[in-house]
Amino acid sequence: MSSRGVVNALAWRATALLTVTGLLCACDYEPRVAKTVLPPTTPAKRPVVTPVEDPDPTVTDPVVEAPRPVVVDPIMVPPGDDTPVTLTPPVEPSELPTRPRRRMDIDQLDRAIEQVTGGLAWTELQGGREVNQFETLAQTLGKPDFVETTQEDLTASALFQKFLNEAARTVCDRLATAEAAGETSEPVLFRYATPTDTVASAPDAVDANLAALLLRFHGARLSPDDPAFEPWRWLFASALHVSDDPVAAWRTVCVGLIIHPAFYTY
């Protein structure tokens, strides 16, 4: 065999050997895939289902009763009523011009008490002489001093009511005591009734005396059957029932007349 044939044979054998080796390597090849490591997972909790109890068959819904119909008896109107009617509303009477009531000032109140009581004033004994309390308490009761205030306070305050009550009690006690003892020339509290008359013994005299006092203190001319007269009759009867003394009852009426707004306002 020539050298060329030897070379070809060796080349063919090398090629065959490489082919067989490649086949064997192909059979043993296993692909390598990168594996991803996942974090451990917590198993999800299943929701807890509360079993629903069956309704109690003995419990039933409240029965709502339907409202009963209201039965209205018809009113029979007889025919032939000739009452005149008009579509025009009546004309309202015009009111007279008025103004709000005003309270007396201290000087006016002092003079008014002296006038209705026949000359008695609200005084107290101080240092051996009678001192007018309205003059002493003038600034306390709102009278101006023309230094800090120039206008008088004319409100019916609680302080004013307190001192007016004290003045009425003092003056009316002196008046009732003097008249009951016969020390006055012209009676005020006992003009038509005596210090011993009561509602049971002399009702007409009591009513006449009350009417005279209302005219003197309030300027109101009221008859005994007037509705505005009844509260004063009741005041006298109540005071008489509590004290069992007509003089004390008339003193109570005197105080009530002075502290009433009809006395200190105009």
LINGI-V988040 format. One record per residue. N is the residue number from 1. RES is the residue in three letters. NEAR is the number of other ideal C-beta (glycine too) atoms within 10 Angstrom. D_LAST is the distance of its C-alpha to the last C-alpha in Angstrom with 1 decimal. Layout:
BEGIN
{{N/RES/NEAR/D_LAST} {N/RES/NEAR/D_LAST}}
END
This chain:
BEGIN
{{1/MET/7/168.5} {2/SER/7/167.5} {3/SER/7/164.9} {4/ARG/8/162.6} {5/GLY/9/162.6} {6/VAL/10/161.9} {7/VAL/10/158.8} {8/ASN/12/157.5} {9/ALA/11/158.0} {10/LEU/10/156.1} {11/ALA/10/153.2} {12/TRP/10/152.9} {13/ARG/10/152.9} {14/ALA/10/150.1} {15/THR/10/148.0} {16/ALA/10/148.5} {17/LEU/10/147.6} {18/LEU/10/144.3} {19/THR/10/143.4} {20/VAL/10/143.9} {21/THR/10/141.9} {22/GLY/10/139.0} {23/LEU/9/139.0} {24/LEU/9/139.0} {25/CYS/9/136.0} {26/ALA/8/134.2} {27/CYS/7/134.6} {28/ASP/6/133.2} {29/TYR/7/130.1} {30/GLU/5/126.7} {31/PRO/4/123.6} {32/ARG/6/121.2} {33/VAL/6/117.5} {34/ALA/4/114.9} {35/LYS/6/112.8} {36/THR/5/109.0} {37/VAL/4/107.6} {38/LEU/6/104.2} {39/PRO/5/101.7} {40/PRO/4/101.4} {41/THR/6/98.8} {42/THR/6/96.5} {43/PRO/5/96.6} {44/ALA/6/93.4} {45/LYS/6/91.4} {46/ARG/6/91.0} {47/PRO/6/87.4} {48/VAL/5/86.8} {49/VAL/6/85.9} {50/THR/6/83.8} {51/PRO/5/85.0} {52/VAL/6/82.4} {53/GLU/6/82.3} {54/ASP/6/82.6} {55/PRO/8/79.4} {56/ASP/7/79.2} {57/PRO/6/80.3} {58/THR/5/78.2} {59/VAL/6/74.9} {60/THR/8/73.5} {61/ASP/5/70.5} {62/PRO/5/67.5} {63/VAL/5/67.4} {64/VAL/6/64.3} {65/GLU/6/63.7} {66/ALA/5/62.6} {67/PRO/6/59.2} {68/ARG/6/59.6} {69/PRO/6/58.7} {70/VAL/5/55.6} {71/VAL/5/56.7} {72/VAL/6/54.2} {73/ASP/5/55.1} {74/PRO/5/54.9} {75/ILE/5/52.6} {76/MET/5/54.6} {77/VAL/7/52.9} {78/PRO/5/54.7} {79/PRO/4/55.6} {80/GLY/5/54.5} {81/ASP/6/50.7} {82/ASP/4/49.5} {83/THR/4/45.8} {84/PRO/4/44.8} {85/VAL/4/43.6} {86/THR/6/42.6} {87/LEU/4/42.4} {88/THR/5/39.5} {89/PRO/6/36.1} {90/PRO/6/33.6} {91/VAL/6/31.1} {92/GLU/6/27.6} {93/PRO/6/25.0} {94/SER/6/22.9} {95/GLU/6/19.2} {96/LEU/5/16.7} {97/PRO/5/15.2} {98/THR/6/11.8} {99/ARG/5/10.0} {100/PRO/5/8.9} {101/ARG/11/5.4} {102/ARG/11/5.5} {103/ARG/18/6.6} {104/MET/17/7.3} {105/ASP/16/10.9} {106/ILE/21/13.7} {107/ASP/13/14.3} {108/GLN/13/10.9} {109/LEU/21/11.1} {110/ASP/19/14.7} {111/ARG/13/14.2} {112/ALA/16/11.7} {113/ILE/25/14.3} {114/GLU/15/17.0} {115/GLN/11/15.6} {116/VAL/19/15.3} {117/THR/23/18.6} {118/GLY/16/20.5} {119/GLY/10/21.1} {120/LEU/18/21.5} {121/ALA/18/20.4} {122/TRP/25/21.0} {123/THR/18/24.5} {124/GLU/11/27.7} {125/LEU/8/31.3} {126/GLN/10/32.8} {127/GLY/5/36.1} {128/GLY/5/36.2} {129/ARG/7/32.9} {130/GLU/10/29.3} {131/VAL/12/27.3} {132/ASN/14/23.5} {133/GLN/19/22.7} {134/PHE/20/19.4} {135/GLU/14/21.8} {136/THR/14/24.4} {137/LEU/17/22.3} {138/ALA/18/20.3} {139/GLN/12/22.2} {140/THR/11/22.2} {141/LEU/19/18.4} {142/GLY/19/18.3} {143/LYS/17/18.5} {144/PRO/14/21.0} {145/ASP/9/24.5} {146/PHE/8/25.4} {147/VAL/6/28.6} {148/GLU/7/27.8} {149/THR/12/24.1} {150/THR/8/22.3} {151/GLN/8/18.8} {152/GLU/14/16.4} {153/ASP/15/15.8} {154/LEU/14/12.1} {155/THR/9/13.1} {156/ALA/14/12.7} {157/SER/13/16.5} {158/ALA/7/19.0} {159/LEU/14/19.8} {160/PHE/19/16.3} {161/GLN/12/16.4} {162/LYS/10/19.9} {163/PHE/18/19.3} {164/LEU/21/16.2} {165/ASN/13/18.6} {166/GLU/14/21.2} {167/ALA/22/19.2} {168/ALA/23/18.2} {169/ARG/17/21.9} {170/THR/18/23.3} {171/VAL/21/21.3} {172/CYS/24/21.6} {173/ASP/15/25.3} {174/ARG/16/26.0} {175/LEU/23/24.3} {176/ALA/25/26.2} {177/THR/12/29.4} {178/ALA/17/29.3} {179/GLU/21/28.6} {180/ALA/21/31.2} {181/ALA/10/33.7} {182/GLY/10/33.0} {183/GLU/8/32.1} {184/THR/17/29.0} {185/SER/6/29.5} {186/GLU/8/26.5} {187/PRO/19/25.6} {188/VAL/21/22.1} {189/LEU/25/23.0} {190/PHE/21/26.2} {191/ARG/15/25.5} {192/TYR/17/27.3} {193/ALA/24/28.8} {194/THR/13/31.3} {195/PRO/17/31.5} {196/THR/12/34.2} {197/ASP/20/32.8} {198/THR/18/32.4} {199/VAL/16/31.6} {200/ALA/9/35.3} {201/SER/12/36.3} {202/ALA/17/33.5} {203/PRO/14/31.2} {204/ASP/11/30.2} {205/ALA/17/29.2} {206/VAL/24/27.1} {207/ASP/21/25.3} {208/ALA/15/24.8} {209/ASN/22/23.5} {210/LEU/22/21.0} {211/ALA/20/19.7} {212/ALA/16/19.4} {213/LEU/23/17.5} {214/LEU/21/15.0} {215/LEU/12/14.5} {216/ARG/17/14.3} {217/PHE/22/12.1} {218/HIS/17/9.7} {219/GLY/10/10.4} {220/ALA/13/12.3} {221/ARG/9/15.9} {222/LEU/17/18.0} {223/SER/9/21.7} {224/PRO/14/23.9} {225/ASP/8/25.1} {226/ASP/12/21.8} {227/PRO/7/21.7} {228/ALA/11/18.2} {229/PHE/17/19.8} {230/GLU/12/22.6} {231/PRO/10/20.9} {232/TRP/20/20.2} {233/ARG/16/23.8} {234/TRP/10/25.1} {235/LEU/17/23.4} {236/PHE/23/25.1} {237/ALA/16/28.3} {238/SER/12/28.4} {239/ALA/20/27.8} {240/LEU/22/30.4} {241/HIS/11/32.8} {242/VAL/11/32.6} {243/SER/13/32.9} {244/ASP/10/34.7} {245/ASP/17/33.0} {246/PRO/25/30.5} {247/VAL/18/29.3} {248/ALA/15/28.5} {249/ALA/25/26.8} {250/TRP/28/24.5} {251/ARG/24/23.8} {252/THR/21/22.8} {253/VAL/22/20.4} {254/CYS/23/18.8} {255/VAL/22/18.4} {256/GLY/19/17.0} {257/LEU/21/14.3} {258/ILE/21/13.2} {259/ILE/15/13.6} {260/HIS/16/11.8} {261/PRO/10/8.7} {262/ALA/13/7.2} {263/PHE/20/7.7} {264/TYR/21/6.9} {265/THR/13/3.8} {266/TYR/11/0.0}}
END
